[in-house]
Amino acid sequence: MESAQSSTATFDTDRFIQRCREAVRTPDPDGALVALMREAVSDPAAVAAAVPKVEEGRDELVLFSDETVSVYLVKQFPEVGGPPHDHGMTAVVGMYDGVEVHHLWDVAEDGGLVSKPTRNVGPGDVIHLGPEDVHAISNPSVAPTYGLHVYHGDLAGHRRSIWNLKTGERALFTEDLYNALSYRAGAA
């Protein structure tokens, strides 16, 4: 007698990283990364079950990084928002737990920011950011959020910008400045 059990999809972190490395070598790396991320987070529970846990008190875990691609797990703390920043490279974010609020901007000719519509990205959703795109992530809920973030390059070794929303000042991105400019987002 056959079992009535249904097969459960699985997510393999090492295979995902390998496929990201292959995707950035295709003629359309952005399209390949977006398609790969959509496939990966189509089963958010499988991703959550398979990926390593971000250490307590940390907001990210680098799964892989070289000069071609960086793969991070990003945990957005509850009731916290980060400052606007760019990546200077393509970024593809896929959520597997919780909802990130992505605040989006264009850079004006004077270097200031021009607000664009905000986008909520929840489990199974993907957002693509180009090299010039500026965004900030906030989590107004009382639980952390978790997402896969893939960058087309070495994110940690790349010069990028960060903005102070109060002063409008643009500066060189550093983790210390990012943390200093983060704010309490408040419960939704």
Summary of the structure (lengths in Angstrom):
residues: 188
radius of gyration: 17.0
end to end distance: 50.1
largest distance: 71.5
contacts: 566
relative contact order: 0.21
helix: 20%
strand: 34%
